């Protein structure tokens, strides 16, 4: 009986994924701009290039027959792409495209809503399968609220003249941390302690970074290498780092607080040092994993540009200095925040819980 119940859930998930895919593949009518589907394509080689570093690339000219799904006509468009597809894209039969223009149409990009929709439904389905429904609901609500807060912060930053970027993102960090913890953990003492330890550890990590940069006069740190920056790079980097450190610290603080509050629920009168040592032990167990996760995320983000620079004859010292410089700094600061969060959270929980035990009688 239990087997059939579990099988039924998996079939429901599969059905939801298929239904999402079908609906989003046939939603062209809700788009104002032209949406087309490639029904035929031909490609021919037009050029072969080789640079001084021995990199070879081929340029192809593609002829696409596209059926407009919300205009009831068929058009023929051309597209150029390279084998490397660094800044171009090859389209295949069955691809749906977003187009622009009235008389002379041009390709904007692939229509990816079906793929994104399926991934979102899969995420929600997995949460519902392996996490309680109530917890999943609060988790998704916190995610939606955080996205809204982030968008609001961006709108304020872009539209307000001479906006204080650092102040905007400091407020955003506090609101994001509060909404995430309040909705996931509820309005409890555990949530308050986690929030306090998260903000305190983040603040200490940022102070250490700012003091280090001030003492060294930013030597060796190239804020000007930030891509597509239209505001002061230094301030924007600090705001970016605050958000990154906050996420890493919040994860660790929540784990330590949960473990120590588990001790508290045993209703045994523990001493300060018991909570302190327990928190430090939990922190040591997860600290290395979190730091490695940060490093792997940084490497994954940097790999495409590193490969491109290496293929174009640049050496490692230049790549480290100009491409990986700020990423390494951000990873180090986040790692410092993770390390600081262990004693800060352990001490804070021990003080609060011990105070409660003294006051309660």
Secondary structure, 3 states (H helix, E strand, C coil): CHHHHHHHHHHHHHHHHHHHHHHHHCCHHHCCCCEEEEEEEEEEEEEEEECCCCCEEEEEEEEEEEEECCCCEEEEEEEEEECCCCCCCCCCCCCEEEEECCCCCEEEEECCHHHHHHHHHHHHHHHHHHCCHHHHHHHHHHHHHHHHHHHHHHHHHHHCCCCCHHHHHHHHHHHHHHHHHHHHHCCCHHHHHHHHHHHHHHHHHHHHHHHHHHHHCCCCCCHHHCCCCCCCHHHHHHHHHHHHHHHHHHHHHHHHHHHHHHHHHCCCCCCHHHHHHHHHHHHHHHHHHHHHHHHHHHHHHHHHHHHHHHHCCCCHHHHHHHCCHHHHHHHHHHHHHHHHHHHHHHHHHHHHHHHHHHHHC
